[in-house]
Amino acid sequence: MSKIEEVRVDMFKAMKEGNKDTKETLSMLLAALKNKAIDKREDLTEEEEIQVVLKEIKQTKEALEMTPADRTDIIEECTKRLAVLEQYAPKMMDETEIRGVINATLAELGIEAPTSKDKGRIMKVLMPKVKGKADGKLVNDLLTSIMQ
């Protein structure tokens, strides 16, 4: 079952249960998936569907970060939205798994003590391995912490 069908089924279920917040979030996600398919003019691949979901999660997190602390209504809405969207995202790698991929990449490139000069070359090989499975900012931070 494609993400579009899965989201549509879950959205109808939320409507029947009267869960307005979940229904609105799924409606927004469904619209984003359909718009991407329309732009592409063909069905989305599973990877493209995941990218749309991750983009929606990223946008919601950015909105949450930019919201003033006294706007609890917006913070609550974004938190609920994130909880729903993360059900459709793939399981993200944790720090230990990312460190393993970084170490494997360093070994593959033959770099024992990475420096800031090597960072571009390392990231070029590393990022395709973790794309869609790990947060790019976290990968960058972990790589920077390893560097000398």
N, C-alpha and C positions, 0 to 999 in steps of 0.2 A: 504494500500500500504506500503510495507516495505521501509526502508531507502534506500536500494540499488536501488530499482525501482525509488523512488522519486529523488534520486541524478542523476540517469541515464537520466531521463526525463528532469530535469533541465539542465544537462550538454549539451544535444542535443539542447535545447532551446538556451543556451548561444552560442553554436557553430553557430547556424543559425543567431543569432543576431550579430555575430562577436565580442563577448565580450571575448577576449582572457584570461584575468586575472581570470574571474569567471570560465571559462571552465577548465583552468589548476588546479585551486583549487578543483573543483568538481571531476576532473579526479583523483587527488591525494586522495581525500576522498573516492571515489569509489574503488580505488585500496586497500586502507586500510581496507574497509569493506569486500571486496572480500577475501583478505588475511586472515582476521580473520575467515571468514566462511570456508575457505579451511583448516586452522589449526584445526578448530573444527570438520570438516568433516560433517557438517550439517548446516541447516539454522540458522541464528542468531536470538536470541530473541530480543524483543524491547529494553530491558535493556542492552544487549550486544552491540546493535547498538549505543545506547546513549553513552556507555562507550568509544567506538571507536571515536565518534565525539568529546567527551570531551578530550580524549587523544590528538587528533590532535590540538585542541584549546590550550591545555596546552603546547604542543611542540612549537607551533607558538609563544605563549607569551614568552616562555623561549628564543627563538631565538631573539625576539624583545628586551628583556631585556639585552641580551649579545652583541647586536649590538652597535658598537661605534656611538656616536652622529653624526659624520661627514659622515656616510654611509647612507645618506637620501634615496638612491635607495632601500636598503634592508628594511629600516624602512617603507617606503611607500608600498612595496610589502607585508610585514607582516601585515600591517594595513588593506590592501585590503583583504588579505586572511582571517583575523579574522572576518571581516564584513560578508563574505560569509559563513564561518563555523558556526558563531553564529546563522544563520537562521535555522540551523538543530539541534541545541542544545535545550534542554528543558529550560523553563524559570527558572532562578536561583532565590533562595530565597534571600530577602534583609535582612539587619541587624535586623530589627524589627521582621520578621518571625523567624529568627535564634534564637534571644533572647527568643522568645516564646517557641521554642522547647527546648532550654537549661533549661528554668525555669520549663517546664513540666517534663523534665528528672530529674532535681534536686528534684522535689516534689515526683516523682515516686521512687527515690532512698532514699528519706527521709533525704536529705542533705540540711540543712538550710544555713550554711555558708561554702561553699566549700573551701578547702585548696589545696595546691599543692600535698599533699599526696592522695587526692581523685581524682585527675585529670585522672589517668589511668582508674579507675573504671567508671567515668562519660563518658569519651570518648568511652569506650567499648560499652556502651548502646546508646550514642548519635549518633555516626557516622552512624550506619545502618539506622537510621531514616532520615538522611539528605543526604545520599549517592546519588550522581547524581543530587541532587537538590541544593546543596550549595558548595561553595569553601571550602575545608578542612582547608586551611590556615586561612580563615576568621573565621570559626567556632572555631578553636584553639585560635585565637587572642581574640575573644569575650569571650570565656570561661576564658581565662587567666585574662582578665580585670575584671571579676566578682569575681575572687578568692581573698582571703585575704592573 
